[in-house]
Amino acid sequence: MPETLRYKIFEPVLLIGTEKFKDVDIRVRVRGGGNTSQVYAVRQAIAKGIVAYYQKYVDEQSKREIKETLVQYDRSLLVADPRRCEPKKFGGRGARARFQKSYR
């Protein structure tokens, strides 16, 4: 795994600070996709997990601070990207492309 992707995984930890992660054990399992998309899935899971932990076991104020810090840096840390591959339809090569029309 390239070094830049490794830093991407640690972004939530570096943003919030290691003292907030003292009481938390992190174990993430990822399947599917490529290297980059897996890295982005792991960093999102870490960020969402720490926010959920602070909401459930600590106080609401510190959860709000953590959430604001993460969203201010990068919104994709907490919000997933809804874009998916559009399925192919008949009458063409792909989802939107059509076969060329010929009159003769």
Secondary structure, DSSP 8 states (H G I E B T S, - for coil): --HHHHHHHTHHHHHH-GGGGTT--------SS-HHHHHHHHHHHHHHHHHHHHHHHS-HHHHHHHHHHHHHH-GGGTS----------TTSSSSS--------
